[in-house]
Amino acid sequence: MKVVLKTYWIQFISIVAVLIVLIVESKGRNDFDIFISASKDLMLGKNIYAISYNDWYHYYYDVLFALLLSPFNSLPIFFVKLIWLCGNVFFVFRIWKIIYNWLPINHWSSSQKHIFTLLSFVFVLSFLRDNFHLAQLTIFILYLILEGLNLISNDKIIAGSALIALGINIKLLPLFILPYLIYRNQWKAFFYIVLFCAIGLLLPALFIGYHYNIFLLIERWHLINPTNQQHILDTSERSFHSLTTLLTTLLIKDCGDTFALPIKRNIADISIENLSIAINCCRCFFIFFTLYFLQKPFTTSVTKIQRLYEVSYICIIIPLLFPHQQFYAFLFIFPATTYLLFFLFNNYFLQKNKSKNKKALLIAALAIIYFLTNSHFILGVFNDYYQHFKTLTYGVLMLIIVLAFCHPNKLMKQSEG
């Protein structure tokens, strides 16, 4: 009886603590102010892609998202943010449930599951903190991807396709899911997503007019066009982290980073044209490297753990290959870090036959990855150096290497199923 009461008290205190955090974060100025401001300007017939919000930030998302926010424009911004952040709590819960259900851990004890869950969230706590603090969309987009794939794998193709299409329309990031669905022989889902994306682009015309909608679609393309120089020299903000930003800082001496420290970091000084070629070649490498993580082409019959392994890599390269990515976007590593922690637990902590060298090597690798990806959260006093040398991107690249070595076929047999 005492244990049950203690559990209820812990749950109650946790809920109260979360509510306090959400209320505090709802009072501050963050990226959701940009979304609401763009939605209000949309209703006024303005060019929402030419206006700078919060002094210098652009609205990069689609017309449909701004339109969906319009019913909330008359409400106090505090309550709108609070609703959004409460929704994000639900999205985090669903993200974890989907990842958790893809892991074969039914034979684990309750204490083992609790420790594993705690470590999984500790690994991405800084990304969650930043997403809630900025009221960003990353949690929602990751939820749409995982929930969509989960529904599709359970033969709820229309619902799953609609979710992924919504994610693509809002922020383009889930585009990499389309070739993956073809590889997995999910042609119906592929075509439904394309159809729903087209509907999402044209649907706002019913409310704001055809010509205004087409005008905004063209303006948005001008803003997000990957061939734009600002997306090649991806250093307009020192907080950017991605393959494009890393290669720019390494291959261009004067890359336009006004916040750069007076410490040399470039290893070459090439032209913008050659930089563009280098970036696209690296992108192609990581895209084709996806084949290493995939199994049994053109079939839907893969185990849940294999699906998690495949989706983990795809989620990693989404923020890595897209330009203009902030720190919070790397919450997309959540499936991969959870998978690797599961690999560590399953193969080296819960097995009788333990390889001390391999266990120590994997623990060391995960510790380095954790520090590189969470350094500003752990020891923020040196944040200028982390930003200057793009340590987060190096951590993500190392994560890919470790993930490649921890293939599901190396999992001990007792975890299969």
C-alpha positions in Angstrom: 0.0 0.0 0.0 2.9 2.4 0.9 4.6 1.6 -2.4 1.4 2.5 -4.4 0.9 5.7 -2.5 4.6 6.6 -3.1 4.1 6.0 -6.8 1.0 8.2 -6.9 2.9 11.0 -5.1 5.8 10.8 -7.6 3.4 10.9 -10.5 1.5 13.9 -8.9 4.7 15.8 -8.2 5.9 15.1 -11.8 2.7 16.4 -13.4 2.8 19.5 -11.2 6.4 20.2 -12.1 5.7 19.7 -15.8 2.8 22.2 -15.6 4.9 24.8 -13.9 7.6 24.4 -16.6 5.0 24.8 -19.3 3.4 27.9 -17.7 6.8 29.5 -17.3 7.9 28.7 -20.9 4.5 30.0 -22.2 5.2 33.5 -20.8 8.5 34.0 -22.7 9.1 35.2 -26.2 9.9 32.4 -28.5 9.5 31.0 -32.1 5.8 30.5 -31.6 5.4 34.3 -31.7 6.7 34.1 -35.3 4.1 31.5 -36.2 1.2 33.4 -34.7 2.4 36.7 -36.2 2.7 35.1 -39.6 -0.8 33.7 -39.2 -2.2 37.1 -38.4 -0.4 38.7 -41.4 -1.7 35.9 -43.6 -5.3 37.0 -42.7 -4.3 40.6 -43.6 -3.1 39.6 -47.0 0.6 40.3 -46.5 3.6 38.5 -47.9 4.5 36.4 -44.8 7.7 35.2 -46.5 9.2 38.7 -46.9 8.5 40.0 -43.4 11.2 39.6 -40.7 9.7 38.5 -37.4 11.2 38.9 -33.9 13.6 41.5 -35.5 15.2 39.3 -38.1 13.7 35.8 -38.4 11.7 34.6 -41.4 8.7 32.4 -41.4 9.8 29.3 -43.4 6.8 27.1 -42.9 3.9 26.5 -45.2 0.7 28.5 -45.8 -1.5 25.7 -44.5 0.2 25.8 -41.1 -0.3 29.5 -40.8 -3.9 29.1 -41.8 -4.5 26.3 -39.2 -3.3 28.7 -36.5 -5.7 31.5 -37.6 -8.6 30.4 -35.2 -6.2 31.0 -32.3 -5.2 34.6 -33.4 -7.8 36.2 -31.2 -6.7 34.4 -28.1 -4.0 35.7 -25.7 -0.6 34.4 -26.9 0.1 32.9 -23.5 -2.9 30.5 -23.7 -2.0 29.6 -27.3 1.6 28.7 -26.3 0.4 26.8 -23.3 -2.0 24.7 -25.5 0.9 24.1 -28.0 3.3 23.0 -25.3 0.8 20.7 -23.7 0.3 19.2 -27.1 4.1 18.7 -27.3 4.0 16.7 -24.0 1.5 14.4 -25.7 3.7 14.2 -28.8 6.7 13.2 -26.8 4.7 10.6 -25.0 3.6 9.1 -28.3 7.1 9.3 -29.8 8.4 7.3 -26.8 5.6 4.8 -26.9 6.2 4.0 -30.6 10.0 3.6 -30.1 9.4 1.6 -27.0 6.9 -0.7 -28.8 9.5 -1.3 -31.6 12.0 -2.7 -29.0 11.9 -6.3 -28.0 12.1 -5.7 -24.2 9.0 -7.6 -22.9 11.3 -10.0 -21.0 13.1 -7.1 -19.1 12.2 -6.4 -15.5 10.4 -3.3 -14.4 13.5 -1.8 -12.9 15.5 -2.5 -16.1 12.9 -0.8 -18.2 12.8 2.2 -15.8 16.5 2.7 -15.9 16.6 2.3 -19.7 13.7 4.9 -20.1 15.5 7.3 -17.8 18.8 7.1 -19.7 17.1 7.4 -23.1 15.5 10.7 -22.1 18.7 12.0 -20.4 20.4 11.5 -23.7 18.1 14.0 -25.5 17.1 16.1 -22.5 18.9 19.2 -23.9 17.1 18.9 -27.2 13.7 18.5 -25.5 14.5 21.5 -23.2 15.3 23.7 -26.3 12.2 22.6 -28.2 10.0 23.4 -25.2 11.8 26.7 -24.5 11.5 27.9 -28.1 8.0 26.3 -28.6 9.4 24.8 -31.8 7.9 22.3 -34.3 10.6 19.6 -34.2 8.8 17.4 -31.6 5.6 17.6 -33.7 7.4 16.8 -37.0 9.2 13.7 -35.4 5.8 12.6 -34.0 4.2 12.9 -37.5 7.0 10.7 -39.0 6.9 8.0 -36.4 3.2 7.9 -35.9 2.7 7.9 -39.7 5.1 5.0 -40.2 3.5 3.2 -37.3 0.1 3.5 -38.7 1.2 2.5 -42.2 2.9 -0.6 -40.8 -0.4 -1.5 -39.1 -2.3 -1.2 -42.5 -3.8 2.2 -41.6 -2.3 3.6 -44.7 -4.5 6.7 -45.3 -4.2 8.0 -41.8 -0.5 7.4 -41.7 0.1 9.0 -45.1 -1.9 12.0 -44.1 0.3 12.6 -41.0 3.5 12.3 -43.0 2.2 14.6 -45.8 1.3 17.2 -43.2 4.8 17.1 -41.9 6.3 17.5 -45.4 3.9 20.4 -46.1 4.8 22.2 -42.9 8.6 21.8 -42.9 9.8 19.5 -45.8 12.0 17.5 -43.4 10.1 14.2 -43.8 10.8 14.1 -47.5 13.3 11.4 -47.0 10.5 9.1 -45.9 9.2 8.9 -49.5 12.1 6.9 -51.0 12.1 4.8 -47.9 8.4 3.8 -48.4 9.2 2.9 -52.0 12.1 0.7 -50.8 9.7 -0.9 -48.3 7.2 -1.6 -51.1 4.6 0.8 -49.6 3.5 2.2 -52.9 0.0 3.1 -51.7 1.4 5.1 -48.9 3.8 6.9 -51.3 1.0 7.9 -53.7 -1.3 8.9 -50.8 1.4 11.2 -49.4 2.0 12.8 -52.7 -1.7 13.3 -53.1 -2.2 14.7 -49.6 0.8 17.0 -50.1 -0.8 18.5 -53.3 -4.1 18.9 -51.4 -2.2 20.7 -48.6 -0.6 23.1 -51.0 -3.9 24.0 -52.7 -6.3 23.8 -49.8 -5.6 27.3 -48.4 -6.8 28.8 -51.7 -10.4 28.0 -50.6 -9.9 30.5 -47.7 -7.4 33.1 -48.9 -8.0 33.0 -52.7 -6.2 31.1 -55.5 -3.9 33.9 -56.7 -2.8 34.9 -53.2 -2.1 31.3 -52.3 0.0 30.7 -55.5 1.9 34.0 -54.9 2.8 32.8 -51.4 3.9 29.3 -52.6 6.2 31.0 -55.1 7.5 33.3 -52.4 8.2 30.5 -50.0 10.1 28.6 -52.7 12.3 31.7 -53.3 13.0 31.7 -49.5 13.8 27.9 -49.1 15.4 27.2 -52.5 18.5 25.1 -51.6 20.5 26.7 -54.4 20.3 30.1 -52.7 23.8 31.2 -51.6 22.6 31.7 -48.0 21.8 28.0 -47.9 25.2 27.0 -49.3 27.1 29.4 -47.0 25.0 28.3 -44.2 26.6 30.5 -41.5 24.3 33.5 -41.2 23.7 32.4 -37.6 26.4 30.9 -35.5 24.0 28.4 -33.9 23.5 26.6 -37.2 24.6 22.9 -37.2 24.4 20.7 -40.3 26.6 19.2 -42.9 26.4 22.4 -45.0 27.5 24.5 -42.1 30.3 22.2 -41.1 31.7 22.0 -44.6 31.4 25.8 -45.1 33.5 26.4 -41.9 36.1 23.8 -43.0 36.4 24.8 -46.7 35.8 28.5 -46.8 38.2 30.9 -44.9 35.9 33.9 -44.9 32.5 32.2 -44.8 30.4 35.2 -43.5 30.2 34.0 -39.9 30.3 37.3 -38.1 30.3 35.6 -34.7 33.3 33.4 -35.5 36.1 33.3 -32.9 39.6 34.4 -34.0 40.7 30.8 -34.1 41.5 29.0 -37.3 39.1 26.2 -38.2 39.2 26.0 -42.1 41.4 23.4 -43.7 41.0 24.8 -47.2 39.7 27.9 -49.0 37.7 27.0 -52.1 35.1 28.8 -54.3 31.4 28.9 -53.6 30.8 26.7 -56.7 33.2 24.0 -55.5 31.7 24.2 -52.0 28.3 23.5 -53.5 29.7 20.5 -55.3 31.4 19.2 -52.1 28.2 19.6 -50.1 26.0 17.8 -52.7 28.6 15.0 -53.0 28.6 14.5 -49.3 24.8 14.5 -49.3 24.7 11.9 -52.0 27.1 9.7 -49.9 24.9 9.8 -46.8 21.8 9.2 -48.9 23.3 6.1 -50.6 24.7 5.0 -47.3 21.1 4.5 -46.2 21.3 1.2 -48.2 23.7 -0.2 -45.6 21.0 0.1 -42.9 18.2 -1.3 -44.9 17.3 -5.0 -45.3 15.2 -7.0 -47.8 14.3 -4.5 -50.4 10.8 -4.2 -51.7 9.2 -6.0 -48.9 7.1 -4.8 -45.9 8.0 -7.9 -43.7 10.8 -6.6 -41.4 11.0 -7.0 -37.7 10.2 -4.1 -35.5 13.7 -3.7 -34.3 15.0 -3.7 -37.9 12.4 -1.0 -38.7 13.6 1.1 -35.8 17.2 0.7 -37.0 16.3 1.8 -40.5 14.2 4.8 -39.3 16.9 5.8 -36.8 19.4 6.4 -39.6 16.9 8.3 -41.8 16.0 10.5 -38.9 19.6 11.3 -38.2 20.4 12.4 -41.7 17.3 14.6 -41.9 18.7 17.6 -39.9 22.2 16.7 -41.0 21.6 17.1 -44.7 19.1 20.0 -44.6 20.5 23.5 -44.3 19.5 26.1 -41.8 19.2 23.6 -38.9 19.3 24.8 -35.3 20.3 22.8 -32.3 16.8 21.8 -31.4 16.4 20.0 -34.8 18.7 17.3 -33.6 16.0 15.8 -31.4 15.7 13.6 -34.5 18.6 11.5 -33.1 16.2 10.2 -30.4 15.3 6.9 -32.1 19.1 6.2 -32.8 20.3 7.0 -29.3 17.5 4.9 -27.8 18.4 2.0 -30.1 22.1 2.2 -29.2 21.2 2.2 -25.5 19.0 -0.8 -26.1 21.9 -2.5 -27.9 24.2 -1.7 -25.0 21.8 -3.0 -22.4 20.8 -6.1 -24.3 24.3 -7.3 -25.4 26.5 -6.2 -22.5 24.4 -5.6 -19.3 21.7 -8.3 -19.5 23.8 -11.2 -20.9 25.9 -13.8 -19.2 28.5 -13.8 -21.9 29.9 -10.3 -21.7 32.8 -8.9 -23.8 34.4 -6.3 -21.5 36.4 -4.7 -24.3 33.4 -4.2 -26.6 31.2 -3.0 -23.7 33.9 -0.5 -22.7 34.3 0.7 -26.2 30.6 1.2 -26.8 30.2 3.0 -23.4 33.1 5.3 -24.3 31.7 6.0 -27.7 28.3 6.8 -26.3 29.8 9.0 -23.6 31.7 11.0 -26.3 28.6 11.3 -28.4 26.6 12.5 -25.4 29.1 15.2 -24.6 29.5 16.4 -28.2 25.7 16.6 -28.7 24.9 18.0 -25.2 28.0 20.1 -24.5 26.2 23.4 -24.3 23.8 21.9 -21.8 26.5 20.2 -19.7 29.1 23.0 -19.7 27.6 26.0 -21.3 30.4 28.4 -20.4 32.3 27.2 -23.4 29.4 27.5 -25.8 31.1 29.9 -28.1 33.8 27.3 -28.8 31.2 24.6 -29.4 29.4 26.8 -31.9 32.6 27.9 -33.5 33.9 24.3 -34.2 30.4 22.8 -34.7 30.9 20.0 -32.2 27.3 19.0 -32.3 27.7 18.0 -36.0 30.8 15.9 -35.2 28.8 14.2 -32.5 26.1 13.3 -35.0 28.6 12.0 -37.5 30.1 9.8 -34.8 26.6 8.6 -33.9 26.2 7.4 -37.5 29.5 5.4 -37.3 28.5 3.7 -34.0 25.0 3.0 -35.3 26.6 1.3 -38.4 28.6 -1.0 -36.2 25.6 -1.9 -34.0 23.5 -3.7 -36.6 20.4 -5.7 -35.4 22.0 -8.9 -36.6 24.6 -8.5 -33.8 21.9 -8.5 -31.1 21.9 -11.5 -28.8 19.3 -14.1 -29.7 17.3 -13.8 -26.5 16.1 -10.3 -27.5 14.7 -11.4 -30.9 10.9 -11.4 -31.5 
